[in-house]
């Protein structure tokens, strides 16, 4: 029997990356005081600075911050394919009202450029000195978090090894900073820009519904991985398995620790094995429930 399509739907903050818990000291607190909270806060502020710089300098964020969309291609029908190589984004009159077709087209142009830059990677955006600073910050943060970042990235890579497996990001943050985070946290090689969704305006359940519709007609199985109540309730409504991430050192589902094999177990508990032999009798890892 052909391998089924496994769709992994990831939350971003406090799941694939750690930022908020560094800034507010929650990660240090959860580590039973084995981590220096001030050092974590300093790292978090440096990340914030990097993210905002990429957004403002390369992703038109000052122009489009107030026009958040759920995904980059949402306005693609308004993009007429104009050659943008000499287009002046600073003087095209983009702004309100957003129900005006010309402004939708102007925003679609910006989204197209952002998608192209994302696909080329961060090394084609930042100069050598900034790349060195970014590499250093990544390694310092990875060390401080006991390899959380690199372990999450490795898990994503394992999940996408097979041709029919897909990683999708559904974040409650705004779209453009989330795309910048994907680049800065080295997630872009396993999550293409068309697989990044912002639920900020529409909610996670709506994003999950779009994703289910996107893969309709294919033999797809879905699993949601995150730390919050909204993705948990959304997964429950869709009758999809939900894996709850917990930053506490003793928890089962965290990084490092969680693997693609663990996630496949959740798929099999809810959907049955890929051989179609019905539900497995194995229990889920302690501390998590199959929804």
N, C-alpha and C positions, 0 to 999 in steps of 0.2 A: 504494500500500500504506500502511496506517495506521502511524503512528510507533510503534515498540516502546516498552515501559516500561523506562526505564533506572533502575536502583536503585543509587544511590551510597552505599556503606557506609563511613563515616568513623570513623577513630580520633580521639580528641580531643587529648590531651596530646602536644605536640611534633609535631602534625599541623595541626589547625585553630588551636590556641593554643600559646603558649610559656609555660611556668611552671617546670617542673622544671629545664630548661636555664638559666633565669635564676637560680634559687635555688642551683644547684650550680656556676655559672660556665661550664657547657659551651657555651652560646651565645657568650659572649665569647671563649672559647678557640678556638672554631671560626672566629671572624671574624679570625683571625690578629692578635689584639691591637689591632684597630681599635675595639673596644668596651671601655668601662670596666666591668669585672666587678663592682665594688662597687655601681655604679649599677644594674646588672641585678639583683643580689641584693636591693637595697632595693626595687625595683619588685616583684619576686616576693613579698617579704614583705608588701607592701601588698595585693597581690592575695589572698594567703592570708587576710589579715585581713578583707577585704571578703566573700570567699566564706563564711567561717565565720560572720560576722555575719548574712548573709542566711539561711544554713541554720538557725542557732539561733533567730533572732527570728521568721522567717516560715515555716520549713519543718519545725518540730517536731524538729529534728535531735537535740537532747539526749534526747528521748524515744525516737526510733526508730533511732538510730545503730547499735545492735546487731542490728537486724532488716532488714538490707539485702535488697532484692528486685531481680530482674533488670529489671523495668519497672513503671511505675505501675499499670497495669491488671491485674496478675497476680492480684490478690485481688478483682477487681470482682464476682465471683459472690457474695461475702460481703456486699457493700454493699446494704443493703435500701432505699436511697434516702431515708433519714431527713433531714428538714430540719435542717441543721446551723447555722443562723443564730444560735441561742442555745445551742448545744451547748458544754459545759464540757470542753475537752480536757485540762485540768489535773486534773480530779477524776473521770475516767471509769474509773479502775482499770486502764488499759492496762499490759500487761507480760507476763511469762512466765506460763504456757507458751504458745508460739506455735502449738502444734497444737490449741489451744482455739478453737472457732468464734467465741466472743465477742471474743477478742483479735484474731483475723483480721479480724473486722468493724470493730473499733476502728482497726486499722491501715489498712484500706480507706477508712475515713472520712478519715483524715489524708492518704492518697494523693489522695483526691478533691479536698480543699481545696488541696493543693499543685498539682495539675493546673489547677485554676481560677485560682489566682494566677499560675501560669506563663503561661496563655493570655491573661491581662489585661496582662502585661508589667511590666517593672521600674518604670516610671513610676507605676504604681498601687500599688507597694510602698514605695518609698523617698520621703523628703521632698525638698524642693527642694535643700537644702544637701548632702544625700548624693548626689543626682543630679549636682550640680556637681562634687563630689569624684570620683565615679565617671567622669564624662566626662573630667576632667583626667587621671586615671590611665590611662584607655584611650588618650588622645592621646599621653601621654608614652611609654607602652609601644609604641605603634604607631610612633612616631618612632625610638625606640631600636632596634627590630627591623626598621627599613627598610620599614615598612608590611606586615609579616607579617600582622597581625591583620585589617586592612582588606582586604588582597588575598585572604586565605582567605575572608573573608565575601563578597567580590565573586564569587569562584569558586562558592561555594554558591548565591548568588543566580542566577548564570548557569545553573547546573545545574537549578534549579527553575523556570526560565522557562516551560518547556513543561509543559502540564497532566499529561502522563503520566510526568514525571520525579520521582523521590523521593529526598530526602536522609535517610539514617538514621545515627544515631550509635551506635557500639558501643564503649564505653569500659571499660577495666579498673578504673577508679575506682568508688567507691560511688555509688549512684544519686542520692541527694539532693544531695551536693555537685556532681555532674555537671550536674544540672538548674540549680543556682545558677550554675555556670560558663556554661552556655548563655545565661542571662539577662545576666550581667555582661559577657560577651564579645560580646553582640549577635548571637547565633546563633539566637535563638528565632523570628525571623520566617521562617526557612527550615527550621528543625527543630522541629516541634511536639512536645509532651511525649510523645505516644504513639509517637514515633520515636526515643526515647532508651532505650538498653539498657545495663545494667551487667553485664559478664561476670565480675565479681569472684568470685562464688560458683560459677558454672556453666561458665566458659570461653567463649572467643570462638566456637569451633566450634559449641557448642550455640546461641548467639545467632544465628549464621549459619543454622543449620538452622531455627530458628523463623522467621526472616525469609523464607527460601525457601518454607516452608510457608504463610506469610501471603500470599504472592503467587502461590501455586499456582493453576493454571487461567487465569492471565493470561500474555500473551506478554512475559515479563520477562527482562531481562538484568541481571547483577550485576557490580559492580566494587568492590574493596576498596582503600581508600587509608589508609595508615598508615606508622608508622616501626618497628614491632616485629616480633619473630619470631613471636609468637602469631597475629597477624592474617595474616601471610604463610603460615604453615602451615595456618591455617584456610581461607584462600582456595585454597590448593593442593589441599586435601582436597575442596573444593566444585567444583574445576575452574573457578574464577573468576579473572579477571585481577587482579593485585595491583600497585599503584603504591607504590613505597617512597619516603617523604619523607625528605629529608636536609637538616639545617640548615646544612651547609657552604655558603659563598657560591658556590662554583663548581659546585654540583650542579644538574642539570637540573630535578629534581622537588622544588621548594621554593616558598615564597611570599616575595616576589612572584615570579611566573614561571609557575607551573602554572595552566592555564586549563581551562575546561570542554571546550573543543575538544580539548585534549590528552587528556582523559579519554575522550572519545567515540572517539578513535583506539584506545585500549585495548579498548573494547567491540568495535570493528569487527575488530580483529586476531583476537580469540578467537571472536566470534560471526558474523563476516561483516558486510558492509554491511547497512543497513536495507532495501536493495532485494533482499536475499537472493541476491547474486551470489557468495557464497562468501567465503573469507578474503581479506583484502587482502594485497598483497605488500610493503607498507611495513614498515620496521623500527620497532621501538619506540624511544622516546627513549633516548639512551645512559644506561647505568647502571641500567636497569630491565628486568625480564623479565616476559613474559607467562606466567602459570602455567596 
